[in-house]
């Protein structure tokens, strides 16, 4: 099994993704997905990115680690290749709209709750832990949401990621 990292929107998220790769590579193959707009500029194009990610995965079984906008892309990937996904780590869900709740609920509806974990900083500037905890409880109350003591959108919990993936 390999792991695909779906980082946040900004280029600085590449460093976070590479740290994950470094921390997990001794146990399994890790692929960092690089958003097209990082090289070419412009905006994120989800349909293009999802197609590219599906090609990167091929027929392999994979785990997903996603941050921020990557969490939405992860839900769309999950809905396409449900049976190829092992575990999912979500970090820093950036907003909790009704539309987003529908995407998460639909994508996760037939996926085992024990194979999903969400890390959210207490005072993440995009969405605080309290908001995300409520959001995820409405998506699936059995999904574990872990409160982290941060007031930023940084998620350097690499040892905990490994603990979840390899348990």
Buried (B, 14 or more C-beta within 10 A) or exposed (E): BBBBBBBBBBEEBBEBBBBBBEBBEEEBEBBBBBBBBBEEEEEBEEEEBBEBBBEEBEEEEBBBBBBBBBBBBBBBBBBBBEEBBBBBBBBBBBBBEEEBBEBBEEBBEEBEBEBBBBBBBEEBEBBBBEBBBEBBEEBBEEBEBBBBEBEEBBBBBBEBBBEBBEE
